[in-house]
C-alpha cells in the first residue's frame, strides 16, 4: 500500500468521524429542544392574581398562620396545625347530613383529584371539615368520605375549635334555627387552600369548575 493510498484512507476515516460527530451533535440538540418544549408545555404557567381570579382562585397578599387548635381526624387521631404541614391541603367545610352542596362539591373534588398526576396527588390532601361536629363523629366522617375517595380525610371535634379554624380560613357557617334533630347548617362552599408550611394562602371560590381548579392549583403550587 502506497503512502498516497494510506493518506487517502486516513482522510476518509477522518471525514466519516466528522460526519458521525456532526450527526450526533444535531441529534443531541434536537433531543434537548424537544425535551425543553415538552417541559415548557407541561409545566404550569405562572398566573397573575387577576388570571387566578378568572380561574376562581383568590390568594391572600401574604400567607396567614393558623391559630392553635386541637381537633380530630376521621380516624379519631388528634389534629393540630402541625398535622397540616408537609402537604398542600384543600379544606372544604360541610357536613354528612348536607343534602346537596356537600355531596356535589366532594364529587367535584374527587374528579379534580383523579386528574392530578400521582406525584401531585402524593402531596395533595383533600379535607372535609365538619360544620356539624355534634352529629359528625370520626366514624361517621370516615364512612361518608370513603364513598367519595379513600384518600379524603375528615376533621371534627369541639364546635368552638371548628369555628375558630373555619374563621381563620374565612369560611363562615351558622346553624339554621329550628328543624329539631334534622337541623341544617348554612355554610360557604368555598374551598380553603393551605400550603405545606401550614399557612392559609387563599381559597377557591364556589361553584367549582374542575378544569379551572386544576389549572389554578398547579400554577399556585409551582410558584408559591
trRosetta pair geometry for C-beta under 8 A, 3 or more apart (Angstrom, degrees):
i j d omega theta_ij theta_ji phi_ij phi_ji
1 5 5.0 -116 -170 80 86 131
1 6 5.7 98 137 -55 116 92
2 5 4.7 100 57 4 79 99
2 6 7.1 -144 97 -2 44 86
3 6 5.7 -55 -148 39 34 112
3 7 6.1 37 153 -22 67 107
4 7 5.7 -54 -148 36 29 113
4 8 6.4 32 152 -22 63 105
5 8 5.6 -54 -150 34 32 112
5 9 6.4 27 154 -15 66 105
6 9 5.9 -56 -147 39 31 108
6 10 6.2 32 154 -21 65 108
7 10 5.7 -55 -147 37 30 113
7 11 6.3 31 154 -20 64 106
8 11 5.8 -55 -150 35 29 111
8 12 6.5 30 151 -20 64 105
9 12 5.6 -52 -148 34 34 113
9 13 6.4 36 153 -21 65 104
10 13 5.7 -53 -150 34 32 112
10 14 6.5 34 151 -20 64 104
11 14 5.6 -52 -151 34 33 113
11 15 6.4 34 151 -20 65 104
12 15 5.6 -53 -151 35 33 112
12 16 6.4 34 151 -20 65 105
13 16 5.7 -52 -148 35 33 112
13 17 6.4 32 153 -17 65 104
14 17 5.8 -55 -150 37 31 109
14 18 6.3 34 150 -21 64 108
15 18 5.5 -56 -150 36 32 115
15 19 6.4 34 152 -21 66 102
16 19 5.7 -50 -148 33 32 111
16 20 6.4 32 153 -18 65 104
17 20 5.7 -53 -147 37 33 111
17 21 6.2 33 154 -19 66 107
18 21 5.7 -55 -146 37 30 110
18 22 6.3 31 154 -20 64 106
19 22 5.7 -55 -149 36 31 112
19 23 6.3 29 154 -17 66 106
20 23 5.8 -55 -147 38 30 109
20 24 6.1 32 154 -20 65 108
21 24 5.6 -53 -145 38 30 113
21 25 6.3 33 154 -22 64 105
22 25 5.7 -54 -149 34 29 111
22 26 6.4 29 153 -19 64 105
23 26 5.7 -55 -150 35 32 111
23 27 6.3 31 153 -18 66 106
24 27 5.8 -55 -146 38 30 111
24 28 6.2 32 154 -21 65 107
25 28 5.7 -54 -147 35 30 113
25 29 6.4 29 155 -18 64 105
26 29 5.9 -56 -150 37 30 109
26 30 6.3 32 151 -21 64 108
27 30 5.6 -56 -151 36 31 115
27 31 6.4 33 153 -21 66 103
28 31 5.7 -52 -149 33 31 111
28 32 6.4 30 153 -18 64 105
29 32 5.7 -55 -150 37 33 112
29 33 6.3 32 153 -19 66 107
30 33 5.7 -56 -147 37 30 110
30 34 6.2 28 156 -17 66 107
31 34 5.9 -56 -146 38 29 109
31 35 6.1 28 155 -18 65 108
32 35 5.8 -56 -146 38 28 110
32 36 6.2 29 155 -20 64 108
33 36 5.7 -55 -146 37 29 112
33 37 6.3 30 154 -20 64 106
34 37 5.7 -54 -148 36 30 111
34 38 6.3 30 154 -19 65 106
35 38 5.7 -55 -147 37 31 110
35 39 6.2 31 154 -20 65 106
36 39 5.7 -53 -145 36 30 111
36 40 6.2 28 157 -17 65 107
37 40 5.8 -57 -147 39 29 109
37 41 6.1 27 154 -21 64 110
38 41 5.7 -58 -146 37 29 111
38 42 6.2 9 162 -5 66 112
39 42 6.3 -68 -143 45 25 96
39 43 5.7 26 163 -27 67 115
40 43 6.0 -50 -130 31 24 110
43 222 7.0 112 179 -129 85 143
44 215 7.6 155 -138 -161 102 53
44 218 3.8 -170 -87 132 143 100
44 219 4.7 -150 161 -80 119 52
44 221 7.1 82 41 61 158 92
44 222 4.4 -164 71 -28 114 145
45 219 6.3 -23 78 -109 49 107
46 219 6.1 131 -123 -163 30 97
46 222 6.6 -129 -78 97 73 118
46 223 4.6 79 -113 -57 103 154
47 51 3.8 -131 -170 95 102 123
47 52 4.9 134 110 -58 126 77
47 55 7.1 -18 -177 4 172 135
47 215 8.0 80 -46 143 143 94
47 216 6.9 -62 36 -120 155 66
47 219 4.6 31 3 167 103 159
48 51 4.6 97 49 6 74 102
48 52 7.0 -136 94 -5 39 86
49 52 5.7 -54 -150 35 31 113
49 53 6.5 34 151 -21 63 103
49 59 6.5 -113 -123 48 88 106
50 53 5.6 -49 -150 32 35 114
50 54 6.7 38 150 -21 63 101
51 54 5.6 -52 -154 32 35 114
51 55 6.8 25 149 -10 64 106
52 55 5.6 -64 -156 43 36 107
52 57 4.2 -74 176 79 95 105
52 58 7.2 152 122 -81 108 28
52 59 6.2 9 116 -7 160 106
52 216 5.4 102 -144 -138 77 108
52 219 7.0 -147 -94 90 96 135
52 220 7.3 83 -125 -67 130 99
53 56 7.5 67 -171 -64 34 11
53 57 6.9 -105 -78 67 31 54
53 58 6.1 52 -103 -88 81 74
55 212 4.2 -179 -159 -171 75 95
55 213 7.4 167 162 -67 97 26
55 215 5.6 -124 -137 84 142 108
55 216 3.9 169 115 -59 136 116
56 204 5.4 45 129 -165 101 78
56 205 4.8 -133 -164 51 80 87
56 208 6.9 141 142 -124 160 50
56 209 6.4 153 -16 29 148 94
56 212 5.2 87 14 127 113 130
56 213 6.6 -39 74 -77 129 68
56 216 6.6 -133 62 -10 74 158
57 193 7.8 19 -146 -15 100 150
57 202 6.4 66 176 124 80 137
57 203 7.8 -176 -148 96 54 33
57 204 5.5 -29 -97 -102 68 73
57 205 7.6 -148 -74 4 20 83
57 212 8.0 -163 -22 152 91 92
57 213 7.8 128 -61 -124 100 50
57 216 3.8 170 -21 175 138 144
57 217 7.4 -178 -89 -59 140 54
57 220 6.6 -137 178 -49 153 130
58 202 5.1 -168 98 -169 55 110
58 203 5.7 -6 59 59 97 73
58 204 7.8 166 19 -94 74 24
58 205 6.2 66 -10 -40 113 105
59 201 5.9 -24 -141 155 88 85
59 202 3.8 -78 -108 -60 43 148
59 220 6.9 172 -79 -119 126 117
59 224 7.7 -149 -133 -88 142 150
60 63 6.6 128 74 -92 117 27
60 64 6.0 0 85 -22 170 103
60 200 7.1 58 2 118 142 85
60 201 6.2 -144 32 -170 96 37
60 202 5.4 -162 -10 -76 71 75
63 195 6.4 -55 -123 18 137 131
63 197 7.2 56 151 70 160 126
63 199 3.7 49 165 140 121 138
63 200 6.7 150 -166 72 70 44
63 201 5.0 -30 -108 -93 88 78
64 168 7.2 -172 125 178 125 87
64 199 6.1 147 63 -172 34 87
64 200 4.4 -25 64 62 98 101
64 201 7.7 -175 20 -74 73 32
65 81 8.0 30 -180 -160 78 152
65 198 7.7 32 -141 112 65 91
65 199 5.9 -48 -87 -114 44 86
65 200 7.8 -41 46 17 3 86
66 69 7.3 -71 152 8 109 107
66 81 4.5 174 81 -116 123 119
66 84 7.3 58 4 51 160 144
66 165 7.4 16 -164 -133 113 73
66 168 5.5 94 -139 140 66 150
66 169 8.0 3 -112 -59 97 87
66 194 7.4 7 -53 -126 128 126
66 198 6.2 -90 14 159 119 90
66 199 7.2 -157 -21 -117 82 36
66 200 6.2 113 -71 -27 83 100
67 81 7.7 -170 85 -61 28 130
67 164 5.7 -87 76 159 141 111
67 165 7.4 -132 56 -89 98 50
67 168 5.2 -149 3 -76 98 143
68 80 7.3 -14 -156 -158 69 99
68 81 6.6 -87 -112 -7 45 122
69 79 7.9 -8 106 105 97 82
69 80 6.6 172 78 -134 58 57
69 81 6.8 104 35 -43 81 84
69 161 4.9 125 -157 -167 102 96
69 164 5.9 173 -92 90 117 118
69 165 5.1 2 -59 -70 174 101
70 78 6.1 -27 -163 -160 90 103
70 79 7.4 138 -162 71 40 52
70 80 5.8 -12 -101 -88 63 88
70 157 7.2 -172 113 -164 56 152
70 158 8.0 41 82 18 79 117
70 161 6.4 -78 59 -138 55 149
71 78 7.6 128 75 -161 36 53
71 79 4.5 -34 75 66 86 106
71 80 7.8 161 26 -75 70 40
71 155 5.4 34 131 -171 143 95
71 156 6.7 163 -179 83 103 25
71 157 3.6 -138 -142 -4 71 151
71 158 7.4 -126 -107 29 69 73
71 161 5.5 177 -77 129 87 128
71 162 6.7 96 -110 -76 127 71
71 165 6.8 -11 -42 -42 140 153
72 76 5.9 -19 -169 -140 120 34
72 77 6.8 137 -155 66 69 32
72 78 6.6 -48 -101 -102 61 36
72 79 6.1 146 -124 7 7 101
72 138 5.5 -82 137 -71 123 115
72 155 7.3 144 78 -155 47 51
72 156 5.4 -30 68 71 97 75
72 157 4.7 149 10 -74 83 93
73 76 7.3 -50 70 19 65 17
73 77 5.1 -9 39 58 107 87
73 79 4.9 114 -45 -56 85 122
73 83 7.6 -148 -48 166 122 152
73 138 6.9 64 104 -129 41 110
73 153 5.7 -27 -162 177 113 114
73 154 6.3 122 -172 76 59 59
73 155 6.1 -35 -108 -94 55 59
74 138 5.1 147 -154 -162 35 73
74 139 7.9 136 -172 -70 74 14
74 141 4.2 -125 -111 101 103 110
74 142 4.0 145 163 -70 111 78
74 145 6.2 -80 -95 25 169 138
74 153 5.7 -160 15 -164 113 63
74 154 3.4 82 -62 43 111 104
74 155 7.7 -62 -40 -48 76 29
74 156 7.5 85 -85 3 59 104
75 138 6.3 -87 39 179 7 127
75 142 6.7 95 -73 -88 54 132
76 138 4.4 170 -66 81 67 172
76 139 7.9 18 -54 -48 105 72
78 83 7.7 -165 115 -56 64 140
79 83 4.7 -106 -148 55 66 162
79 84 7.8 63 -175 -45 97 86
79 155 6.0 -99 73 -125 166 96
79 157 7.5 -131 47 -41 105 138
80 83 5.3 119 51 -8 56 100
81 84 6.0 -60 -164 30 43 109
81 85 7.5 54 143 -34 67 95
81 198 5.2 89 168 180 89 132
82 85 5.6 -40 -162 8 47 118
82 198 6.8 -37 -105 -92 28 157
84 87 7.6 -103 -175 58 51 83
84 89 5.3 -52 -157 -19 102 154
84 125 8.0 -143 -139 66 70 141
84 194 5.5 -22 164 127 131 150
84 198 4.9 113 87 -120 95 85
85 196 6.3 63 -166 173 56 56
85 197 6.4 -8 -128 -163 93 20
85 198 4.2 -41 -75 -46 83 110
86 123 7.3 -122 144 -141 65 98
86 196 5.6 -13 -172 -157 4 93
87 123 4.6 -159 -127 -167 78 66
87 124 6.5 -169 180 -74 105 13
87 125 4.8 77 117 -11 140 108
87 196 5.9 111 9 -106 5 84
88 123 6.0 76 10 132 84 84
88 124 5.1 -19 69 -108 103 65
88 125 7.1 170 85 23 49 71
88 193 7.1 -17 -174 -164 96 89
88 194 7.1 157 -162 82 48 59
88 195 6.3 -25 -111 -131 75 42
88 196 6.1 -46 -59 -52 58 79
88 217 7.9 121 148 -169 151 102
88 221 6.4 -56 -64 -100 155 105
89 125 4.9 -22 -107 71 73 101
89 126 8.0 156 -157 -90 58 18
89 127 5.9 13 -171 -6 104 122
89 192 8.0 1 112 103 91 88
89 193 7.3 150 83 -157 57 41
89 194 4.1 -5 58 56 106 108
90 109 6.9 -178 110 -138 136 120
90 124 7.1 14 -4 -174 105 92
90 125 7.3 -177 26 89 67 50
90 126 5.3 -19 67 -112 103 64
90 127 6.9 174 85 24 49 76
90 191 5.2 9 -177 167 97 119
90 192 7.3 154 -159 78 45 49
90 193 6.0 -14 -104 -101 66 68
90 204 7.5 -3 -143 11 111 126
90 217 7.8 -29 -74 -117 128 131
91 127 4.5 -16 -111 69 71 116
91 129 5.5 23 -174 -14 105 119
91 155 7.6 -6 -141 12 109 142
91 169 6.4 -66 80 -148 134 167
91 171 7.8 -116 111 -25 106 157
91 191 6.7 154 70 -167 40 66
91 192 4.4 -20 61 62 101 102
91 193 7.8 -166 19 -71 80 22
91 194 6.5 45 -13 -8 116 112
92 102 7.8 138 140 -135 121 73
92 105 5.7 167 -158 135 148 132
92 106 7.0 -166 81 -77 156 73
92 109 6.6 -110 -24 -53 144 151
92 126 7.5 2 5 -173 107 86
92 127 6.9 172 28 88 64 60
92 128 5.6 -27 75 -108 93 61
92 129 7.1 174 83 22 38 77
92 189 7.6 2 -152 -162 101 54
92 191 5.0 -32 -81 -110 83 87
92 192 7.8 -177 -71 21 34 73
93 128 7.8 124 -114 -166 20 54
93 129 4.8 -35 -102 73 71 99
93 130 7.7 100 -155 -154 66 2
93 131 5.2 72 168 -49 100 107
93 166 5.5 64 -101 -116 154 114
93 169 7.9 156 -38 82 123 133
93 171 4.7 134 4 150 141 141
93 173 6.1 -129 138 -42 133 136
93 187 5.4 -128 113 176 104 136
93 188 6.7 52 59 62 116 80
93 192 7.8 49 -23 -3 98 112
94 98 5.2 -58 -179 -13 102 158
94 101 6.9 -156 -120 103 121 95
94 102 3.6 140 178 -111 142 109
94 105 6.7 174 -53 58 149 134
94 106 7.5 -114 51 -44 156 106
94 128 5.8 -56 51 -156 97 99
94 129 7.8 104 24 64 52 53
94 130 7.3 -46 86 -114 44 46
94 131 6.5 -45 -143 9 8 104
94 187 6.4 -175 -100 80 50 144
94 189 7.8 40 -77 -114 107 68
95 98 5.1 126 65 -34 71 98
95 102 6.5 -109 50 -79 43 159
95 130 5.2 76 -105 -149 77 80
95 131 5.3 -94 -45 52 109 75
95 132 3.6 53 -128 19 148 117
95 135 7.2 69 -176 69 121 110
95 136 5.6 -128 -146 -46 85 135
95 185 5.8 74 5 41 142 132
95 187 7.8 126 -8 2 97 147
96 102 7.5 -143 -99 130 22 155
96 130 7.3 -24 -13 -113 84 112
96 132 7.5 -120 29 69 70 124
96 135 7.2 -134 54 116 103 105
96 136 5.4 142 6 -104 108 101
96 140 5.6 -137 18 152 164 106
96 141 6.6 -138 -50 -93 125 54
96 144 4.3 -113 -119 -87 116 161
97 132 6.4 -69 30 92 110 168
97 135 6.2 10 -21 105 129 151
97 136 8.0 -126 -6 -62 90 93
97 182 7.8 -161 178 -151 137 60
97 184 7.7 -141 113 -110 107 60
98 101 6.0 -75 171 58 127 80
98 102 3.4 93 81 4 143 130
98 103 7.0 -176 95 -16 97 76
98 184 7.7 91 -112 -147 59 88
98 185 7.5 -67 -84 54 92 92
99 184 7.8 -46 -1 -114 105 118
100 103 7.0 -80 -155 40 17 95
100 104 6.2 8 164 -13 61 119
101 104 5.9 -69 -150 42 26 112
101 105 6.0 21 161 -18 67 112
101 187 7.9 -174 93 69 145 89
101 189 5.2 -114 -176 -91 123 123
102 105 5.9 -57 -142 37 26 107
102 106 6.2 22 162 -14 64 110
102 128 7.7 70 -161 -142 107 123
103 106 5.8 -56 -141 41 31 110
103 107 6.2 36 157 -23 65 106
104 107 5.8 -57 -152 34 28 111
104 108 6.6 27 151 -17 63 105
105 108 5.6 -55 -151 36 34 112
105 109 6.3 33 151 -18 67 105
105 189 5.6 -159 -77 -161 140 102
105 191 7.5 171 -174 -65 121 108
105 206 7.2 -46 -102 -113 119 120
105 208 6.6 103 -135 9 78 127
106 109 5.5 -50 -143 38 35 112
106 110 6.4 43 151 -25 63 100
106 128 6.7 -3 -95 -80 118 125
106 145 7.6 -131 -152 -122 139 69
106 148 4.7 -75 153 -111 115 158
106 152 7.3 50 -154 -138 105 166
107 110 5.5 -47 -151 30 33 116
107 111 6.7 33 151 -17 63 102
107 148 6.7 -124 -80 -130 51 105
108 111 5.7 -52 -151 35 35 110
108 112 6.3 37 150 -19 66 106
108 208 4.8 134 140 82 149 128
108 210 6.0 -145 -165 -70 86 93
108 213 7.8 108 155 2 108 160
109 112 5.4 -50 -145 38 34 116
109 113 6.1 37 155 -23 66 106
109 126 5.3 129 162 -144 128 140
109 148 7.6 33 75 166 99 137
109 152 7.5 90 114 -102 125 126
109 191 7.3 150 -89 -106 117 149
109 208 7.5 40 -62 91 69 174
110 113 5.7 -54 -145 36 29 111
110 114 6.3 24 158 -17 63 109
110 148 5.1 -138 -66 178 129 92
110 149 5.0 171 -119 -38 97 119
110 152 7.6 -57 -85 -48 84 131
111 114 6.0 -59 -147 38 28 109
111 115 6.7 27 154 -21 61 107
111 210 5.2 -55 109 -110 116 145
112 115 6.0 -64 -158 31 30 110
112 116 7.3 37 148 -30 63 99
112 208 7.5 -66 -48 161 137 136
112 210 5.0 -152 -77 -138 81 86
112 213 5.3 -47 -117 100 136 132
112 214 5.8 -167 -148 -64 86 90
112 217 7.8 93 179 3 122 153
113 116 5.9 -47 -163 14 38 116
113 121 6.6 84 -176 -117 82 99
113 124 6.9 -175 -127 112 87 128
113 126 5.9 -66 -75 -33 136 137
113 149 6.3 14 77 -106 150 177
113 151 7.2 -175 170 74 146 128
113 152 7.9 -129 -34 -68 169 92
114 149 7.9 -150 -55 -104 95 135
115 210 6.9 112 0 170 149 114
115 214 5.6 -53 99 -98 132 147
116 120 4.2 -117 -178 90 110 119
116 121 4.8 142 100 -60 118 80
116 124 6.2 -48 161 31 173 156
116 214 7.2 -160 -73 -131 77 104
117 120 4.9 89 54 11 79 100
117 121 6.9 -140 94 -7 39 89
118 121 5.4 -54 -142 38 32 116
118 122 6.4 46 155 -36 64 99
119 122 5.8 -46 -158 16 29 118
120 123 7.1 -80 -162 50 35 79
120 124 5.8 25 151 -20 73 127
120 218 7.3 -40 -122 -104 150 90
120 221 7.3 65 -135 141 106 176
121 124 5.5 -74 -134 43 31 109
121 151 7.4 -11 -179 169 107 171
123 196 6.9 -11 176 -88 121 121
125 151 7.8 -133 -128 156 61 94
125 153 6.3 -16 -175 22 107 120
126 149 7.2 54 58 67 139 132
126 151 7.0 79 34 109 101 91
126 152 4.7 -46 89 -115 108 83
126 153 7.2 145 84 25 56 69
127 152 7.4 161 -95 -168 23 74
127 153 5.5 -30 -107 77 72 86
127 154 7.0 133 -161 -110 70 21
127 155 5.7 28 -179 -15 117 113
128 141 6.6 -173 85 -154 114 106
128 144 7.7 -92 80 102 160 117
128 145 6.0 -161 19 -88 131 116
128 152 6.6 42 -11 165 101 115
128 153 7.6 -170 26 96 71 39
128 154 5.0 -26 68 -111 92 75
128 155 7.0 -171 92 23 45 75
129 154 7.6 148 -90 -166 30 56
129 155 4.1 -19 -112 65 73 120
129 156 7.8 166 -159 -69 53 44
129 162 6.7 160 168 -148 103 96
129 165 6.7 -136 -164 113 149 131
129 166 6.9 179 116 -77 138 91
130 133 5.1 126 102 -76 118 62
130 136 3.8 -153 -135 79 156 154
130 141 6.3 -103 -49 -86 125 123
130 154 6.7 34 -33 -174 101 104
130 155 6.5 -159 10 87 75 60
130 156 4.5 12 33 -96 130 87
130 162 6.8 -60 82 -132 69 146
131 162 6.8 166 -114 150 43 131
131 166 7.0 59 -100 -79 94 154
131 173 4.2 -86 -144 150 142 166
131 185 4.8 175 111 141 114 148
131 187 4.9 -172 -11 -78 169 144
132 135 5.1 -17 144 41 109 101
132 136 5.2 101 89 -10 81 110
132 185 5.2 -151 -64 -16 101 146
133 136 5.6 -72 -117 59 34 94
133 156 4.6 143 -125 -165 91 88
133 157 5.8 -65 -139 57 146 31
133 158 7.0 62 113 123 161 2
133 159 5.5 -158 47 -79 122 64
133 162 5.5 -172 -33 -28 131 151
134 159 7.1 7 -46 -68 88 114
135 140 7.0 -101 143 112 67 174
136 140 5.2 -137 -145 88 49 126
136 141 5.3 64 179 -60 100 96
136 144 8.0 -53 -135 12 99 148
136 154 7.4 -137 167 178 118 133
136 156 5.0 -156 109 -103 99 133
137 140 4.6 98 49 4 75 103
137 141 7.0 -143 90 -3 39 86
137 156 6.7 -178 -146 102 17 165
138 141 5.8 -59 -148 39 30 110
138 142 6.1 32 156 -23 66 108
138 154 7.0 159 -138 87 56 120
138 156 6.1 -145 -69 44 60 125
139 142 5.7 -54 -146 34 29 112
139 143 6.4 25 158 -15 64 107
140 143 6.1 -59 -150 38 27 107
140 144 6.2 24 155 -18 64 113
141 144 5.7 -61 -145 40 29 111
141 145 6.0 19 163 -13 68 112
141 154 3.1 167 160 149 132 171
141 155 7.8 -171 -159 27 164 23
141 156 5.9 -159 -32 -28 144 123
142 145 6.2 -60 -141 41 24 103
142 146 6.2 32 158 -29 61 108
142 154 6.4 -118 -62 20 51 130
143 146 5.9 -52 -149 26 27 116
143 147 7.5 36 151 -26 56 97
144 147 6.2 -54 -174 17 35 113
144 148 7.8 15 143 -4 63 103
144 154 7.5 80 63 -76 105 142
145 148 5.7 -59 -160 38 49 106
145 149 7.2 -48 168 57 79 58
145 152 4.4 -139 -175 97 114 111
145 153 6.9 107 151 -106 167 10
145 154 5.4 -152 -27 -47 142 105
146 149 7.9 -104 -144 82 26 19
146 150 5.7 29 -135 -99 73 66
146 152 8.0 -152 -70 58 31 98
148 152 5.6 4 86 14 113 153
149 152 4.6 98 70 -16 92 103
155 162 7.5 147 129 -115 101 94
155 165 7.6 -117 145 123 143 163
156 162 7.2 -19 -151 -81 40 128
157 161 5.2 -51 113 78 121 132
157 162 6.0 161 66 -52 85 93
158 161 4.2 79 70 9 97 111
158 162 6.8 -169 89 -10 48 85
159 162 5.7 -57 -150 37 31 111
159 163 6.2 31 153 -20 67 108
160 163 5.5 -51 -143 37 33 114
160 164 6.3 37 154 -22 64 103
161 164 5.7 -50 -147 34 31 112
161 165 6.4 32 152 -19 63 106
162 165 5.6 -57 -150 37 31 113
162 166 6.2 29 153 -18 66 108
163 166 5.7 -54 -144 38 30 110
163 167 6.2 33 155 -22 64 107
163 173 7.8 -127 -113 59 76 96
164 167 5.8 -53 -146 35 28 113
164 168 6.6 30 154 -21 61 105
165 168 6.0 -57 -154 32 29 111
165 169 6.8 9 153 -3 62 111
166 169 6.0 -72 -154 46 33 101
166 171 4.5 -95 -165 78 85 97
166 172 7.2 124 144 -96 116 18
166 173 6.1 -53 170 13 162 107
167 170 7.5 36 -173 -76 34 28
167 171 7.7 -103 -66 52 22 61
167 172 7.7 51 -99 -91 64 60
168 200 6.5 -179 141 -27 88 151
169 192 3.9 -15 -176 -112 127 156
169 194 7.8 -60 -108 -62 117 101
169 200 5.5 -158 -108 -122 71 138
169 203 7.2 110 170 -77 88 117
170 190 7.7 -33 105 88 92 148
170 192 7.3 146 53 -99 79 110
170 203 6.6 -117 74 -24 114 143
171 187 7.2 23 165 -173 95 96
171 188 5.0 -137 -152 55 71 124
171 190 6.2 -146 -107 69 90 103
171 192 5.9 -84 -42 -44 125 119
171 203 7.6 158 -69 -112 93 146
172 187 7.2 -171 103 -140 53 56
172 188 5.7 88 50 -25 69 112
173 185 5.8 25 177 164 113 106
173 186 6.4 173 -153 93 63 53
173 187 3.6 -3 -108 -103 107 91
173 188 6.9 -108 -65 8 77 72
174 185 7.1 178 89 -160 29 71
174 186 5.4 -8 60 60 79 99
174 187 7.8 170 19 -74 48 61
175 183 6.2 19 -171 151 100 135
175 184 7.9 148 -159 92 57 41
175 185 5.3 -41 -104 -107 56 80
175 186 7.8 166 -109 20 6 75
176 179 6.2 65 96 -14 102 139
176 183 6.0 179 66 -173 84 87
176 184 4.5 12 26 71 135 85
176 185 6.6 -144 -4 -89 84 24
176 186 5.8 100 -61 -24 94 95
178 183 7.1 153 97 -109 38 92
179 182 5.2 -117 172 85 91 68
179 183 3.7 127 88 -98 128 57
179 184 6.1 -162 -108 1 168 72
180 183 6.7 -169 68 -46 31 81
188 206 7.1 173 172 12 74 129
189 206 3.5 63 94 -76 103 167
189 207 7.0 1 107 -98 139 55
189 208 7.9 -120 142 -21 106 91
190 203 4.7 33 163 162 120 132
190 204 6.5 165 -164 78 72 49
190 205 5.6 -30 -113 -117 99 41
190 206 5.3 -115 -72 -11 49 93
191 203 6.2 157 79 -164 43 80
191 204 4.4 -6 58 52 100 103
191 206 7.5 112 -15 -59 78 86
191 208 6.9 34 -6 -78 128 125
192 200 6.4 -43 -176 -138 114 102
192 202 7.9 174 -153 105 57 32
192 203 4.9 -42 -103 -102 49 96
193 200 7.4 111 81 -157 53 58
193 201 5.3 -57 103 62 101 93
193 202 5.3 -1 49 68 116 70
193 203 6.1 -176 4 -94 85 35
193 204 6.7 88 -42 -22 111 86
193 217 7.8 -166 -115 -117 135 86
193 220 7.1 -3 166 133 158 161
194 198 6.5 -3 174 -147 115 33
194 199 6.7 162 -156 77 72 29
194 200 5.6 -41 -100 -93 77 52
194 201 6.9 141 -121 7 25 85
195 198 7.4 -57 76 8 65 18
195 199 5.3 -8 43 58 103 84
195 201 5.0 68 -32 -29 106 131
195 224 6.4 -115 -104 129 135 110
201 220 7.3 138 118 -175 139 126
201 224 6.4 94 -159 164 155 149
202 220 7.7 -127 46 -129 130 145
204 208 6.3 44 135 -106 122 96
204 213 5.8 47 -155 -122 150 94
204 216 7.0 142 -108 87 104 140
204 217 7.7 -23 -72 -66 133 96
208 212 7.9 -165 -173 69 59 101
208 213 5.4 17 -166 -59 101 136
209 212 4.2 50 82 23 107 114
209 213 6.3 172 77 -19 50 89
210 213 5.6 -56 -141 36 27 114
210 214 6.3 25 162 -18 64 106
211 214 6.0 -57 -150 36 27 108
211 215 6.3 24 155 -17 63 110
212 215 5.7 -56 -144 38 31 111
212 216 6.1 24 160 -13 67 110
213 216 6.2 -61 -146 41 24 105
213 217 6.0 24 159 -20 63 114
214 217 5.8 -58 -141 38 26 111
214 218 6.3 22 163 -16 64 108
215 218 6.4 -60 -149 36 23 105
215 219 6.5 21 154 -16 60 111
216 219 5.8 -60 -150 38 31 111
216 220 6.2 30 155 -20 68 107
217 220 5.8 -55 -147 36 30 110
217 221 6.3 31 155 -19 64 107
218 221 5.7 -52 -146 36 32 114
218 222 6.3 35 155 -26 63 108
219 222 5.7 -57 -150 32 30 114
219 223 6.5 -16 168 16 65 111
220 223 7.0 -86 -145 52 23 81
220 224 5.2 -21 180 15 68 130
221 224 6.9 -63 -104 47 13 89
